Amino acid sequence: MAIRVVLKMGEPLLLQKTAPVARFDTPELHALVRDLRDTMEALNGAGLAAPQIGVALQVVVFGVKKNPRYPDAEEVPDTVLVNPELTALGEEVEEGWEGCLSVPGMRGLVPRYSHLRYRGFDPFGNPIDRSVSGFHARVVQHECDHLMGILYPMRIRDLRNFGFTEVLFPELAPIEE
Ligand code: NI
């Protein structure tokens, strides 16, 4: 297991587009997934995308149980998603607060589609096809944005809704990254 360094905003690798994974069930892919999971868990993240640890491939991990970063968040199943494709279900968009391990100490209010279908594969090449809503849909959109070189501050509509976690949500400050 390995906890990797998470790249921070300003690093050009975070702005790159990523390549699809060409071969499933390889030692390299399983090692990448292990590192993503170990790093996400160590930092109490809701998700992590391969470019955040410097790997320009279409691999994300996410999952929320009881996460101190998101105390009111709904549970999201532990998922490894490779080569994802997202389709909005309907036009409905909702604003919600997001953070990112690549933008430590900050939160911003970000619009996301409320209802989402996502497809892709697990690391063994088994298909994944889910239709989800709410926080689950938000997490997937956030993580898959990383694969296109998009960080959540780039989606904030009004930068007055962007700030330091310790100021916006003082009750979260003691457990912030
Ligand atoms: Ni992020």
Backbone and ligand atoms as CSV (ligand in chain L), in Angstrom:
chain,resi,resn,atom,element,x,y,z
A,1,MET,N,N,0.841,-1.197,0.000
A,1,MET,CA,C,0.000,0.000,0.000
A,1,MET,C,C,0.871,1.240,0.000
A,2,ALA,N,N,0.346,2.292,-0.577
A,2,ALA,CA,C,1.135,3.523,-0.649
A,2,ALA,C,C,0.213,4.725,-0.612
A,3,ILE,N,N,0.551,5.625,0.280
A,3,ILE,CA,C,-0.159,6.904,0.309
A,3,ILE,C,C,0.649,7.865,-0.543
A,4,ARG,N,N,0.026,8.342,-1.609
A,4,ARG,CA,C,0.742,9.175,-2.581
A,4,ARG,C,C,0.539,10.654,-2.263
A,5,VAL,N,N,1.440,11.460,-2.793
A,5,VAL,CA,C,1.308,12.910,-2.669
A,5,VAL,C,C,0.178,13.367,-3.589
A,6,VAL,N,N,-0.737,14.178,-3.056
A,6,VAL,CA,C,-1.826,14.716,-3.870
A,6,VAL,C,C,-1.392,16.073,-4.427
A,7,LEU,N,N,-1.440,16.202,-5.741
A,7,LEU,CA,C,-1.040,17.450,-6.402
A,7,LEU,C,C,-2.045,18.541,-6.066
A,8,LYS,N,N,-1.539,19.764,-5.953
A,8,LYS,CA,C,-2.400,20.891,-5.608
A,8,LYS,C,C,-2.616,21.806,-6.810
A,9,MET,N,N,-3.746,22.525,-6.763
A,9,MET,CA,C,-4.111,23.464,-7.822
A,9,MET,C,C,-2.938,24.392,-8.123
A,10,GLY,N,N,-2.668,24.581,-9.415
A,10,GLY,CA,C,-1.478,25.309,-9.842
A,10,GLY,C,C,-0.526,24.383,-10.575
A,11,GLU,N,N,-0.664,23.088,-10.257
A,11,GLU,CA,C,0.147,22.059,-10.910
A,11,GLU,C,C,-0.450,21.770,-12.299
A,12,PRO,N,N,0.338,21.937,-13.372
A,12,PRO,CA,C,-0.214,21.759,-14.722
A,12,PRO,C,C,-0.796,20.374,-14.986
A,13,LEU,N,N,-0.281,19.341,-14.304
A,13,LEU,CA,C,-0.820,17.988,-14.527
A,13,LEU,C,C,-2.309,17.904,-14.220
A,14,LEU,N,N,-2.790,18.766,-13.313
A,14,LEU,CA,C,-4.211,18.731,-12.948
A,14,LEU,C,C,-5.100,19.312,-14.047
A,15,LEU,N,N,-4.495,19.987,-15.017
A,15,LEU,CA,C,-5.270,20.632,-16.083
A,15,LEU,C,C,-5.238,19.832,-17.384
A,16,GLN,N,N,-4.601,18.677,-17.331
A,16,GLN,CA,C,-4.482,17.837,-18.528
A,16,GLN,C,C,-5.720,16.987,-18.731
A,17,LYS,N,N,-5.981,16.662,-20.011
A,17,LYS,CA,C,-6.959,15.614,-20.295
A,17,LYS,C,C,-6.276,14.274,-20.127
A,18,THR,N,N,-7.045,13.263,-19.757
A,18,THR,CA,C,-6.480,11.951,-19.475
A,18,THR,C,C,-6.810,10.978,-20.595
A,19,ALA,N,N,-6.063,9.896,-20.649
A,19,ALA,CA,C,-6.279,8.850,-21.654
A,19,ALA,C,C,-7.089,7.711,-21.051
A,20,PRO,N,N,-7.909,7.048,-21.889
A,20,PRO,CA,C,-8.616,5.868,-21.375
A,20,PRO,C,C,-7.639,4.740,-21.050
A,21,VAL,N,N,-8.045,3.909,-20.100
A,21,VAL,CA,C,-7.277,2.701,-19.784
A,21,VAL,C,C,-7.485,1.706,-20.922
A,22,ALA,N,N,-6.384,1.157,-21.436
A,22,ALA,CA,C,-6.482,0.259,-22.598
A,22,ALA,C,C,-6.663,-1.196,-22.187
A,23,ARG,N,N,-6.086,-1.592,-21.052
A,23,ARG,CA,C,-6.153,-3.002,-20.642
A,23,ARG,C,C,-6.596,-3.089,-19.190
A,24,PHE,N,N,-7.570,-3.961,-18.962
A,24,PHE,CA,C,-8.091,-4.158,-17.607
A,24,PHE,C,C,-7.364,-5.316,-16.926
A,25,ASP,N,N,-7.574,-5.375,-15.592
A,25,ASP,CA,C,-7.082,-6.497,-14.794
A,25,ASP,C,C,-5.574,-6.702,-14.946
A,26,THR,N,N,-4.833,-5.625,-14.984
A,26,THR,CA,C,-3.369,-5.707,-15.029
A,26,THR,C,C,-2.804,-5.344,-13.655
A,27,PRO,N,N,-1.613,-5.827,-13.334
A,27,PRO,CA,C,-0.999,-5.454,-12.055
A,27,PRO,C,C,-0.857,-3.937,-11.916
A,28,GLU,N,N,-0.563,-3.253,-13.016
A,28,GLU,CA,C,-0.370,-1.796,-12.963
A,28,GLU,C,C,-1.670,-1.095,-12.587
A,29,LEU,N,N,-2.770,-1.529,-13.197
A,29,LEU,CA,C,-4.053,-0.895,-12.893
A,29,LEU,C,C,-4.462,-1.179,-11.447
A,30,HIS,N,N,-4.283,-2.420,-11.001
A,30,HIS,CA,C,-4.653,-2.736,-9.618
A,30,HIS,C,C,-3.796,-1.950,-8.617
A,31,ALA,N,N,-2.519,-1.761,-8.952
A,31,ALA,CA,C,-1.638,-0.986,-8.061
A,31,ALA,C,C,-2.080,0.477,-8.010
A,32,LEU,N,N,-2.465,1.027,-9.160
A,32,LEU,CA,C,-2.955,2.410,-9.202
A,32,LEU,C,C,-4.210,2.554,-8.340
A,33,VAL,N,N,-5.135,1.611,-8.473
A,33,VAL,CA,C,-6.378,1.666,-7.698
A,33,VAL,C,C,-6.085,1.566,-6.205
A,34,ARG,N,N,-5.159,0.689,-5.837
A,34,ARG,CA,C,-4.796,0.551,-4.428
A,34,ARG,C,C,-4.243,1.869,-3.879
A,35,ASP,N,N,-3.372,2.488,-4.641
A,35,ASP,CA,C,-2.790,3.767,-4.200
A,35,ASP,C,C,-3.864,4.849,-4.078
A,36,LEU,N,N,-4.775,4.891,-5.050
A,36,LEU,CA,C,-5.852,5.893,-4.988
A,36,LEU,C,C,-6.690,5.689,-3.729
A,37,ARG,N,N,-7.047,4.432,-3.456
A,37,ARG,CA,C,-7.880,4.151,-2.280
A,37,ARG,C,C,-7.147,4.465,-0.983
A,38,ASP,N,N,-5.883,4.042,-0.908
A,38,ASP,CA,C,-5.109,4.288,0.319
A,38,ASP,C,C,-4.980,5.785,0.566
A,39,THR,N,N,-4.728,6.527,-0.494
A,39,THR,CA,C,-4.524,7.970,-0.354
A,39,THR,C,C,-5.834,8.658,0.026
A,40,MET,N,N,-6.920,8.266,-0.630
A,40,MET,CA,C,-8.230,8.853,-0.316
A,40,MET,C,C,-8.612,8.592,1.133
A,41,GLU,N,N,-8.395,7.364,1.587
A,41,GLU,CA,C,-8.765,7.027,2.966
A,41,GLU,C,C,-7.902,7.770,3.976
A,42,ALA,N,N,-6.611,7.861,3.681
A,42,ALA,CA,C,-5.701,8.527,4.617
A,42,ALA,C,C,-6.066,9.996,4.787
A,43,LEU,N,N,-6.628,10.603,3.735
A,43,LEU,CA,C,-6.933,12.037,3.757
A,43,LEU,C,C,-8.419,12.312,3.976
A,44,ASN,N,N,-9.198,11.251,4.261
A,44,ASN,CA,C,-10.631,11.428,4.493
A,44,ASN,C,C,-11.345,12.045,3.308
A,45,GLY,N,N,-10.956,11.668,2.108
A,45,GLY,CA,C,-11.600,12.212,0.916
A,45,GLY,C,C,-12.866,11.458,0.572
A,46,ALA,N,N,-13.762,12.132,-0.171
A,46,ALA,CA,C,-14.951,11.476,-0.698
A,46,ALA,C,C,-14.647,10.810,-2.036
A,47,GLY,N,N,-13.549,11.225,-2.643
A,47,GLY,CA,C,-13.169,10.653,-3.930
A,47,GLY,C,C,-11.784,11.130,-4.303
A,48,LEU,N,N,-11.215,10.453,-5.291
A,48,LEU,CA,C,-9.888,10.843,-5.773
A,48,LEU,C,C,-9.763,10.361,-7.211
A,49,ALA,N,N,-9.142,11.179,-8.033
A,49,ALA,CA,C,-8.970,10.859,-9.450
A,49,ALA,C,C,-7.480,10.684,-9.741
A,50,ALA,N,N,-7.177,9.798,-10.687
A,50,ALA,CA,C,-5.780,9.450,-10.972
A,50,ALA,C,C,-4.890,10.675,-11.235
A,51,PRO,N,N,-5.368,11.692,-11.976
A,51,PRO,CA,C,-4.483,12.845,-12.212
A,51,PRO,C,C,-4.047,13.551,-10.934
A,52,GLN,N,N,-4.836,13.402,-9.873
A,52,GLN,CA,C,-4.460,14.051,-8.611
A,52,GLN,C,C,-3.213,13.434,-7.994
A,53,ILE,N,N,-2.879,12.211,-8.395
A,53,ILE,CA,C,-1.601,11.641,-7.952
A,53,ILE,C,C,-0.637,11.538,-9.140
A,54,GLY,N,N,-0.913,12.324,-10.173
A,54,GLY,CA,C,0.046,12.473,-11.268
A,54,GLY,C,C,-0.042,11.434,-12.358
A,55,VAL,N,N,-1.174,10.695,-12.418
A,55,VAL,CA,C,-1.344,9.651,-13.430
A,55,VAL,C,C,-2.460,10.075,-14.380
A,56,ALA,N,N,-2.130,10.293,-15.650
A,56,ALA,CA,C,-3.085,10.863,-16.612
A,56,ALA,C,C,-3.926,9.774,-17.274
A,57,LEU,N,N,-4.621,8.999,-16.442
A,57,LEU,CA,C,-5.507,7.929,-16.929
A,57,LEU,C,C,-6.907,8.129,-16.366
A,58,GLN,N,N,-7.899,7.552,-17.079
A,58,GLN,CA,C,-9.298,7.736,-16.695
A,58,GLN,C,C,-9.699,6.726,-15.620
A,59,VAL,N,N,-9.261,7.014,-14.406
A,59,VAL,CA,C,-9.580,6.165,-13.252
A,59,VAL,C,C,-9.949,7.076,-12.087
A,60,VAL,N,N,-11.109,6.817,-11.490
A,60,VAL,CA,C,-11.485,7.540,-10.276
A,60,VAL,C,C,-11.948,6.526,-9.228
A,61,VAL,N,N,-11.793,6.914,-7.969
A,61,VAL,CA,C,-12.370,6.144,-6.870
A,61,VAL,C,C,-13.220,7.113,-6.052
A,62,PHE,N,N,-14.295,6.586,-5.475
A,62,PHE,CA,C,-15.103,7.427,-4.595
A,62,PHE,C,C,-15.905,6.530,-3.669
A,63,GLY,N,N,-16.432,7.144,-2.643
A,63,GLY,CA,C,-17.227,6.400,-1.675
A,63,GLY,C,C,-17.299,7.209,-0.402
A,64,VAL,N,N,-18.479,7.235,0.194
A,64,VAL,CA,C,-18.675,8.005,1.413
A,64,VAL,C,C,-19.439,7.145,2.406
A,65,LYS,N,N,-18.839,6.937,3.561
A,65,LYS,CA,C,-19.594,6.303,4.647
A,65,LYS,C,C,-19.990,7.413,5.590
A,66,LYS,N,N,-19.373,7.455,6.754
A,66,LYS,CA,C,-19.545,8.630,7.598
A,66,LYS,C,C,-18.240,9.399,7.481
A,67,ASN,N,N,-18.280,10.473,6.721
A,67,ASN,CA,C,-17.047,11.181,6.404
A,67,ASN,C,C,-17.001,12.503,7.148
A,68,PRO,N,N,-15.976,12.709,7.968
A,68,PRO,CA,C,-15.924,13.965,8.727
A,68,PRO,C,C,-15.853,15.207,7.849
A,69,ARG,N,N,-15.392,15.057,6.593
A,69,ARG,CA,C,-15.379,16.216,5.701
A,69,ARG,C,C,-16.786,16.596,5.262
A,70,TYR,N,N,-17.715,15.614,5.270
A,70,TYR,CA,C,-19.077,15.852,4.778
A,70,TYR,C,C,-20.057,15.263,5.772
A,71,PRO,N,N,-20.215,15.869,6.940
A,71,PRO,CA,C,-20.996,15.233,8.011
A,71,PRO,C,C,-22.462,15.014,7.673
A,72,ASP,N,N,-23.009,15.796,6.766
A,72,ASP,CA,C,-24.425,15.634,6.425
A,72,ASP,C,C,-24.627,14.847,5.136
A,73,ALA,N,N,-23.537,14.338,4.576
A,73,ALA,CA,C,-23.640,13.737,3.258
A,73,ALA,C,C,-24.303,12.366,3.306
A,74,GLU,N,N,-25.018,12.072,2.223
A,74,GLU,CA,C,-25.597,10.744,2.057
A,74,GLU,C,C,-24.467,9.753,1.773
A,75,GLU,N,N,-24.732,8.496,2.056
A,75,GLU,CA,C,-23.751,7.465,1.744
A,75,GLU,C,C,-23.650,7.262,0.234
A,76,VAL,N,N,-22.431,6.998,-0.194
A,76,VAL,CA,C,-22.168,6.698,-1.608
A,76,VAL,C,C,-21.373,5.400,-1.617
A,77,PRO,N,N,-21.759,4.418,-2.439
A,77,PRO,CA,C,-21.049,3.136,-2.395
A,77,PRO,C,C,-19.602,3.268,-2.850
A,78,ASP,N,N,-18.726,2.493,-2.210
A,78,ASP,CA,C,-17.312,2.463,-2.600
A,78,ASP,C,C,-17.211,1.960,-4.033
A,79,THR,N,N,-16.635,2.788,-4.889
A,79,THR,CA,C,-16.633,2.476,-6.320
A,79,THR,C,C,-15.295,2.823,-6.934
A,80,VAL,N,N,-14.839,1.953,-7.821
A,80,VAL,CA,C,-13.723,2.271,-8.713
A,80,VAL,C,C,-14.328,2.347,-10.111
A,81,LEU,N,N,-14.123,3.485,-10.767
A,81,LEU,CA,C,-14.763,3.693,-12.069
A,81,LEU,C,C,-13.673,4.021,-13.087
A,82,VAL,N,N,-13.609,3.179,-14.128
A,82,VAL,CA,C,-12.587,3.312,-15.169
A,82,VAL,C,C,-13.286,3.695,-16.480
A,83,ASN,N,N,-12.689,4.602,-17.217
A,83,ASN,CA,C,-13.201,5.063,-18.519
A,83,ASN,C,C,-14.670,5.498,-18.440
A,84,PRO,N,N,-14.989,6.411,-17.531
A,84,PRO,CA,C,-16.400,6.761,-17.335
A,84,PRO,C,C,-16.998,7.594,-18.471
A,85,GLU,N,N,-18.304,7.417,-18.632
A,85,GLU,CA,C,-19.113,8.275,-19.513
A,85,GLU,C,C,-20.297,8.748,-18.701
A,86,LEU,N,N,-20.514,10.068,-18.714
A,86,LEU,CA,C,-21.590,10.656,-17.921
A,86,LEU,C,C,-22.674,11.203,-18.843
A,87,THR,N,N,-23.918,10.998,-18.432
A,87,THR,CA,C,-25.046,11.569,-19.147
A,87,THR,C,C,-25.985,12.196,-18.134
A,88,ALA,N,N,-26.256,13.480,-18.301
A,88,ALA,CA,C,-27.226,14.123,-17.415
A,88,ALA,C,C,-28.608,13.543,-17.696
A,89,LEU,N,N,-29.370,13.276,-16.625
A,89,LEU,CA,C,-30.761,12.838,-16.769
A,89,LEU,C,C,-31.633,14.052,-16.449
A,90,GLY,N,N,-32.100,14.709,-17.493
A,90,GLY,CA,C,-32.875,15.931,-17.288
A,90,GLY,C,C,-31.971,17.135,-17.176
A,91,GLU,N,N,-32.619,18.277,-17.033
A,91,GLU,CA,C,-31.909,19.557,-17.041
A,91,GLU,C,C,-31.651,20.094,-15.629
A,92,GLU,N,N,-32.250,19.437,-14.627
A,92,GLU,CA,C,-32.202,20.004,-13.282
A,92,GLU,C,C,-30.772,20.086,-12.749
A,93,VAL,N,N,-30.459,21.264,-12.224
A,93,VAL,CA,C,-29.134,21.534,-11.670
A,93,VAL,C,C,-29.330,22.021,-10.246
A,94,GLU,N,N,-28.445,21.619,-9.336
A,94,GLU,CA,C,-28.516,22.166,-7.983
A,94,GLU,C,C,-27.125,22.598,-7.526
A,95,GLU,N,N,-27.118,23.622,-6.678
A,95,GLU,CA,C,-25.853,24.115,-6.136
A,95,GLU,C,C,-25.549,23.379,-4.833
A,96,GLY,N,N,-24.291,23.063,-4.622
A,96,GLY,CA,C,-23.891,22.428,-3.369
A,96,GLY,C,C,-22.433,22.743,-3.076
A,97,TRP,N,N,-22.083,22.665,-1.795
A,97,TRP,CA,C,-20.703,22.973,-1.386
A,97,TRP,C,C,-19.792,21.801,-1.671
A,98,GLU,N,N,-18.634,22.119,-2.241
A,98,GLU,CA,C,-17.646,21.087,-2.534
A,98,GLU,C,C,-16.291,21.495,-1.996
A,99,GLY,N,N,-15.504,20.473,-1.711
A,99,GLY,CA,C,-14.091,20.661,-1.428
A,99,GLY,C,C,-13.323,19.707,-2.316
A,100,CYS,N,N,-12.010,19.815,-2.276
A,100,CYS,CA,C,-11.193,18.958,-3.127
A,100,CYS,C,C,-9.831,18.808,-2.469
A,101,LEU,N,N,-9.310,17.591,-2.484
A,101,LEU,CA,C,-8.002,17.363,-1.857
A,101,LEU,C,C,-6.890,18.111,-2.587
A,102,SER,N,N,-7.147,18.550,-3.821
A,102,SER,CA,C,-6.162,19.350,-4.561
A,102,SER,C,C,-6.308,20.848,-4.292
A,103,VAL,N,N,-7.345,21.211,-3.536
A,103,VAL,CA,C,-7.575,22.616,-3.181
A,103,VAL,C,C,-7.791,22.659,-1.666
A,104,PRO,N,N,-6.778,22.285,-0.894
A,104,PRO,CA,C,-6.994,22.062,0.542
A,104,PRO,C,C,-7.406,23.322,1.281
A,105,GLY,N,N,-8.322,23.106,2.229
A,105,GLY,CA,C,-8.715,24.202,3.104
A,105,GLY,C,C,-9.782,25.111,2.543
A,106,MET,N,N,-10.326,24.793,1.367
A,106,MET,CA,C,-11.295,25.673,0.713
A,106,MET,C,C,-12.609,24.918,0.466
A,107,ARG,N,N,-13.681,25.723,0.319
A,107,ARG,CA,C,-14.971,25.201,-0.118
A,107,ARG,C,C,-15.574,26.184,-1.110
A,108,GLY,N,N,-16.343,25.629,-2.053
A,108,GLY,CA,C,-17.026,26.486,-3.019
A,108,GLY,C,C,-18.383,25.918,-3.367
A,109,LEU,N,N,-19.282,26.808,-3.777
A,109,LEU,CA,C,-20.642,26.423,-4.134
A,109,LEU,C,C,-20.674,26.165,-5.649
A,110,VAL,N,N,-20.994,24.928,-6.010
A,110,VAL,CA,C,-20.824,24.469,-7.394
A,110,VAL,C,C,-22.141,23.915,-7.930
A,111,PRO,N,N,-22.549,24.340,-9.140
A,111,PRO,CA,C,-23.739,23.747,-9.756
A,111,PRO,C,C,-23.410,22.394,-10.384
A,112,ARG,N,N,-24.276,21.428,-10.151
A,112,ARG,CA,C,-24.122,20.099,-10.775
A,112,ARG,C,C,-25.485,19.586,-11.185
A,113,TYR,N,N,-25.509,18.705,-12.167
A,113,TYR,CA,C,-26.762,18.043,-12.523
A,113,TYR,C,C,-27.257,17.235,-11.330
A,114,SER,N,N,-28.554,17.339,-11.076
A,114,SER,CA,C,-29.156,16.628,-9.942
A,114,SER,C,C,-29.255,15.130,-10.200
A,115,HIS,N,N,-29.490,14.776,-11.457
A,115,HIS,CA,C,-29.717,13.366,-11.801
A,115,HIS,C,C,-28.766,12.987,-12.927
A,116,LEU,N,N,-28.143,11.862,-12.757
A,116,LEU,CA,C,-27.017,11.496,-13.621
A,116,LEU,C,C,-27.012,9.995,-13.878
A,117,ARG,N,N,-26.722,9.644,-15.139
A,117,ARG,CA,C,-26.396,8.251,-15.444
A,117,ARG,C,C,-24.899,8.182,-15.691
A,118,TYR,N,N,-24.246,7.220,-15.060
A,118,TYR,CA,C,-22.831,7.026,-15.383
A,118,TYR,C,C,-22.555,5.575,-15.714
A,119,ARG,N,N,-21.691,5.464,-16.721
A,119,ARG,CA,C,-21.282,4.145,-17.186
A,119,ARG,C,C,-19.763,4.076,-17.218
A,120,GLY,N,N,-19.253,2.889,-17.124
A,120,GLY,CA,C,-17.807,2.687,-17.170
A,120,GLY,C,C,-17.536,1.244,-16.795
A,121,PHE,N,N,-16.366,1.009,-16.234
A,121,PHE,CA,C,-15.936,-0.346,-15.928
A,121,PHE,C,C,-15.251,-0.377,-14.577
A,122,ASP,N,N,-15.304,-1.542,-13.943
A,122,ASP,CA,C,-14.468,-1.728,-12.761
A,122,ASP,C,C,-13.077,-2.162,-13.241
A,123,PRO,N,N,-12.104,-2.325,-12.326
A,123,PRO,CA,C,-10.734,-2.607,-12.790
A,123,PRO,C,C,-10.578,-3.962,-13.486
A,124,PHE,N,N,-11.595,-4.835,-13.344
A,124,PHE,CA,C,-11.543,-6.135,-14.010
A,124,PHE,C,C,-12.198,-6.090,-15.384
A,125,GLY,N,N,-12.780,-4.959,-15.727
A,125,GLY,CA,C,-13.441,-4.829,-17.024
A,125,GLY,C,C,-14.929,-5.116,-16.982
A,126,ASN,N,N,-15.478,-5.344,-15.774
A,126,ASN,CA,C,-16.932,-5.532,-15.661
A,126,ASN,C,C,-17.641,-4.197,-15.811
A,127,PRO,N,N,-18.724,-4.163,-16.592
A,127,PRO,CA,C,-19.408,-2.887,-16.796
A,127,PRO,C,C,-20.116,-2.389,-15.543
A,128,ILE,N,N,-20.157,-1.066,-15.410
A,128,ILE,CA,C,-20.909,-0.373,-14.362
A,128,ILE,C,C,-21.882,0.545,-15.087
A,129,ASP,N,N,-23.133,0.539,-14.654
A,129,ASP,CA,C,-24.155,1.396,-15.266
A,129,ASP,C,C,-25.136,1.769,-14.167
A,130,ARG,N,N,-25.084,3.018,-13.717
A,130,ARG,CA,C,-25.924,3.448,-12.600
A,130,ARG,C,C,-26.606,4.763,-12.930
A,131,SER,N,N,-27.799,4.914,-12.418
A,131,SER,CA,C,-28.505,6.189,-12.462
A,131,SER,C,C,-28.656,6.677,-11.026
A,132,VAL,N,N,-28.149,7.856,-10.746
A,132,VAL,CA,C,-28.067,8.327,-9.363
A,132,VAL,C,C,-28.504,9.788,-9.283
A,133,SER,N,N,-28.643,10.263,-8.050
A,133,SER,CA,C,-29.100,11.635,-7.796
A,133,SER,C,C,-28.317,12.235,-6.640
A,134,GLY,N,N,-28.506,13.532,-6.470
A,134,GLY,CA,C,-28.046,14.207,-5.262
A,134,GLY,C,C,-26.540,14.150,-5.071
A,135,PHE,N,N,-26.134,13.842,-3.832
A,135,PHE,CA,C,-24.714,13.887,-3.486
A,135,PHE,C,C,-23.904,12.850,-4.265
A,136,HIS,N,N,-24.481,11.688,-4.474
A,136,HIS,CA,C,-23.809,10.659,-5.282
A,136,HIS,C,C,-23.507,11.217,-6.684
A,137,ALA,N,N,-24.494,11.826,-7.300
A,137,ALA,CA,C,-24.303,12.415,-8.634
A,137,ALA,C,C,-23.250,13.521,-8.598
A,138,ARG,N,N,-23.259,14.306,-7.533
A,138,ARG,CA,C,-22.292,15.402,-7.378
A,138,ARG,C,C,-20.858,14.868,-7.301
A,139,VAL,N,N,-20.665,13.846,-6.481
A,139,VAL,CA,C,-19.313,13.292,-6.308
A,139,VAL,C,C,-18.782,12.753,-7.644
A,140,VAL,N,N,-19.625,12.056,-8.377
A,140,VAL,CA,C,-19.185,11.489,-9.659
A,140,VAL,C,C,-18.825,12.604,-10.643
A,141,GLN,N,N,-19.645,13.660,-10.689
A,141,GLN,CA,C,-19.348,14.770,-11.605
A,141,GLN,C,C,-18.046,15.460,-11.218
A,142,HIS,N,N,-17.823,15.639,-9.910
A,142,HIS,CA,C,-16.586,16.270,-9.447
A,142,HIS,C,C,-15.375,15.427,-9.857
A,143,GLU,N,N,-15.441,14.118,-9.585
A,143,GLU,CA,C,-14.280,13.261,-9.870
A,143,GLU,C,C,-14.022,13.159,-11.370
A,144,CYS,N,N,-15.086,13.035,-12.148
A,144,CYS,CA,C,-14.890,12.882,-13.596
A,144,CYS,C,C,-14.439,14.189,-14.237
A,145,ASP,N,N,-14.757,15.320,-13.636
A,145,ASP,CA,C,-14.184,16.593,-14.089
A,145,ASP,C,C,-12.658,16.557,-14.041
A,146,HIS,N,N,-12.112,15.922,-13.010
A,146,HIS,CA,C,-10.645,15.844,-12.905
A,146,HIS,C,C,-10.045,15.182,-14.149
A,147,LEU,N,N,-10.786,14.256,-14.757
A,147,LEU,CA,C,-10.262,13.530,-15.921
A,147,LEU,C,C,-10.231,14.412,-17.155
A,148,MET,N,N,-10.931,15.541,-17.090
A,148,MET,CA,C,-10.930,16.505,-18.208
A,148,MET,C,C,-10.130,17.758,-17.854
A,149,GLY,N,N,-9.397,17.695,-16.768
A,149,GLY,CA,C,-8.573,18.831,-16.378
A,149,GLY,C,C,-9.353,19.987,-15.778
A,150,ILE,N,N,-10.531,19.663,-15.216
A,150,ILE,CA,C,-11.375,20.715,-14.622
A,150,ILE,C,C,-11.381,20.561,-13.102
A,151,LEU,N,N,-11.064,21.650,-12.419
A,151,LEU,CA,C,-11.133,21.698,-10.958
A,151,LEU,C,C,-12.380,22.488,-10.561
A,152,TYR,N,N,-12.983,22.131,-9.402
A,152,TYR,CA,C,-14.294,22.710,-9.083
A,152,TYR,C,C,-14.314,24.242,-9.051
A,153,PRO,N,N,-13.208,24.932,-8.639
A,153,PRO,CA,C,-13.315,26.404,-8.651
A,153,PRO,C,C,-13.623,26.969,-10.038
A,154,MET,N,N,-13.270,26.211,-11.092
A,154,MET,CA,C,-13.544,26.670,-12.449
A,154,MET,C,C,-15.043,26.646,-12.761
A,155,ARG,N,N,-15.828,25.974,-11.927
A,155,ARG,CA,C,-17.275,25.867,-12.166
A,155,ARG,C,C,-18.099,26.759,-11.231
A,156,ILE,N,N,-17.465,27.429,-10.298
A,156,ILE,CA,C,-18.220,28.277,-9.369
A,156,ILE,C,C,-18.796,29.462,-10.143
A,157,ARG,N,N,-20.093,29.706,-9.976
A,157,ARG,CA,C,-20.741,30.777,-10.743
A,157,ARG,C,C,-20.447,32.139,-10.165
A,158,ASP,N,N,-20.385,32.205,-8.840
A,158,ASP,CA,C,-20.198,33.475,-8.153
A,158,ASP,C,C,-19.083,33.273,-7.137
A,159,LEU,N,N,-17.940,33.878,-7.404
A,159,LEU,CA,C,-16.761,33.616,-6.563
A,159,LEU,C,C,-16.911,34.149,-5.143
A,160,ARG,N,N,-18.009,34.872,-4.871
A,160,ARG,CA,C,-18.282,35.213,-3.477
A,160,ARG,C,C,-18.630,33.965,-2.682
A,161,ASN,N,N,-19.003,32.897,-3.388
A,161,ASN,CA,C,-19.303,31.620,-2.739
A,161,ASN,C,C,-18.106,30.675,-2.800
A,162,PHE,N,N,-16.939,31.220,-2.520
A,162,PHE,CA,C,-15.698,30.448,-2.512
A,162,PHE,C,C,-14.870,30.981,-1.361
A,163,GLY,N,N,-14.400,30.102,-0.483
A,163,GLY,CA,C,-13.643,30.625,0.646
A,163,GLY,C,C,-13.009,29.528,1.470
A,164,PHE,N,N,-12.449,29.965,2.564
A,164,PHE,CA,C,-11.757,29.037,3.451
A,164,PHE,C,C,-12.755,28.279,4.320
A,165,THR,N,N,-12.546,26.982,4.422
A,165,THR,CA,C,-13.437,26.123,5.203
A,165,THR,C,C,-13.564,26.626,6.637
A,166,GLU,N,N,-12.451,27.048,7.222
A,166,GLU,CA,C,-12.467,27.445,8.642
A,166,GLU,C,C,-13.329,28.674,8.860
A,167,VAL,N,N,-13.531,29.478,7.803
A,167,VAL,CA,C,-14.379,30.667,7.909
A,167,VAL,C,C,-15.821,30.322,7.559
A,168,LEU,N,N,-16.002,29.574,6.456
A,168,LEU,CA,C,-17.350,29.233,5.999
A,168,LEU,C,C,-18.030,28.242,6.935
A,169,PHE,N,N,-17.257,27.267,7.400
A,169,PHE,CA,C,-17.814,26.178,8.206
A,169,PHE,C,C,-16.914,25.946,9.414
A,170,PRO,N,N,-16.959,26.876,10.377
A,170,PRO,CA,C,-16.005,26.786,11.500
A,170,PRO,C,C,-16.114,25.456,12.257
A,171,GLU,N,N,-17.285,24.830,12.217
A,171,GLU,CA,C,-17.435,23.581,12.977
A,171,GLU,C,C,-16.606,22.451,12.354
A,172,LEU,N,N,-16.191,22.616,11.074
A,172,LEU,CA,C,-15.397,21.578,10.414
A,172,LEU,C,C,-13.897,21.797,10.614
A,173,ALA,N,N,-13.515,22.982,11.096
A,173,ALA,CA,C,-12.099,23.345,11.083
A,173,ALA,C,C,-11.180,22.337,11.782
A,174,PRO,N,N,-11.572,21.779,12.946
A,174,PRO,CA,C,-10.609,20.933,13.645
A,174,PRO,C,C,-10.218,19.673,12.871
A,175,ILE,N,N,-11.071,19.225,11.954
A,175,ILE,CA,C,-10.737,17.994,11.243
A,175,ILE,C,C,-10.402,18.263,9.784
A,176,GLU,N,N,-10.155,19.530,9.477
A,176,GLU,CA,C,-9.818,19.857,8.092
A,176,GLU,C,C,-8.436,19.341,7.723
A,177,GLU,N,N,-8.210,19.110,6.423
A,177,GLU,CA,C,-6.912,18.594,5.974
A,177,GLU,C,C,-5.816,19.638,6.168
L,1,NI,NI,NI,-11.274,16.897,-6.373
